Amino acid sequence: MRAIERDIVSAVLISKDRKILQALKNATGVYPNSWGIIGGGVDEGEDQRAALNREFVEEAGIDISTYPAELVHESEGESEKTDKRTGERVLAKMKFYTYRVAINDKNAEDIKVTLDNEHVDYKWVDASELMHMKLTPPSIELFRDLGYL
């Protein structure tokens, strides 16, 4: 199996009422049927912040570009996935760069979320709810390191 390397940016998105956005991955992508934060690959020639803004618009329909993003975690992981361009199964070796973005002017219920086809559901949760969810492996590590689990 061919291996590919990707830089992945994501964000713990926190609403004014301290809820964390979680999105449920579909059955065919990386970490299928698991809850996680929004993010995705950095395209060639794109900086991390631009990629983060793009991914939130593409995957959740949320414009986070006007809110500060603080890098809070770095890690590595790998998973098998289907290459979108070729349809080939590949081993994705990923470096994760996770930011914290606080939408301090809106409660969760006031933030419109429009999911893409990579996700089948979403919910805003209290940090205490995370331990009861089937999280992606990188999310488990992230939330442990941040003290949420």
N, C-alpha and C positions, 0 to 999 in steps of 0.2 A: 504494500500500500504506500502510495506517495505521501510525503509529509509536506505541509505548507506552514509557514510562519506568519503570524499576524499580530499586530499591535491592536488591542481592543480597549476602547474607552467606554466608560459607563459612569452613571451617577446615582448616588443615593439621593433621590428627590424628596425633599421634606416640605410639607405644606405649613402654613401659618399655625394650624392647630396640631402640629407635630406628628402628622401621619406620614408614612413612608409608602411611596408608590411601588407596588409589586405587579409584575406581568407574568402570566402563565404561558410558557413556551408551547408551541404546537408539537405534534408527535414526530415531525420529520427533521427538525433542525438540531443544533447543538444543545445538549442537555434537555431532551424532549420531556414534555409533561411535568416540568418543574417550574417553580416560581423564582423570579429573579428581578434584578433591576434592569432598566433600559440601557442599551449600549450596543456597540458594534465596532466593526473594523475601521481603522484609519486608512483612507485611500492614499495612494501614492501622491506626494506633493501637498497633502493636506496636513495642517497642524492639528494637535489633539483637541483644542477648544472648538475649532471649526467642525471637526468630526463629531464631537459631542453634541453640538447644536443641531447638526444635520440628522444624527441618529434619533434625537428626541422628536424632531418634526416628522421624520419618516415613520418611526415605530409607534409613537404615541400621540402625534398631532399637537405637541406642546412646544411652544417657542420659549426656550430657556436663555436665549442669547443676552437678555438684559440683566440677568441675575449672576452674581459672582459664583465662580466655581473654584473650590479649594481641593487640591489633590490630597486625599486622605489615606490611600492604600495602593500598594503595588504588589502583584503576585504573578505566578505563572501557572499554566494548566494545559491540558490537552484533551481532545475529544474527537471521535470520528464524526464526520459530517459529509453531506453531499455538496460538492462544488457547484455553485449556482450556474457557472458558465459552461461547465463540461458535463455535469450530471454524474461525475466520477466520485466514488467514495474516497475520502482522503483523511489523513490524520492531521488535525489542526493543532499546532503547537502555538499557544497564545501567551502573550504578555499582557496582563490586565493593568490598566491605569484607572483607578476609581476616584471620582470626585464627589464632593458633597455640594449640592445646590439647594439652597433654601428659598422657596417662594414665600417670602415673608408678608406678602400683601393679599394672599388668598388662602382660604380654608380649602381642604381637599374637595369638598362637595362643589366648590365654585371653579375648579380646574377641569376644563373639558378634556377628556381623553378620547382619542380616536385611534384604535389599534390597527396595525398593519396585519398582513397574513402570517407573520412569524409568531404571533401571539393570539390566544383564543379567549383570554379573559384578563381582567385586571381588578385590583382592589387597593384601597388605601388602608394601611394597617398601623396599629400601635406597635412599637418595638417589642412589646411583650407577646404579641401574636406570632412573631417570626419563628419561635421555637416549635410551634405546632404546624408549620407548613413544610411541604416537600420542596426544599430550596435547591437551587443548582449548587454543585460543589464549590465554585468560586464564591457564591453568596454566603455559604456556611462559613468559609474561612474569613471572608470580609466581615460578616456580622459578629463572629467570635472576636476577631482582632479589634473591632470597634467597641466591644463590650455590650453588644445588643443580645448576644446568646451566652 
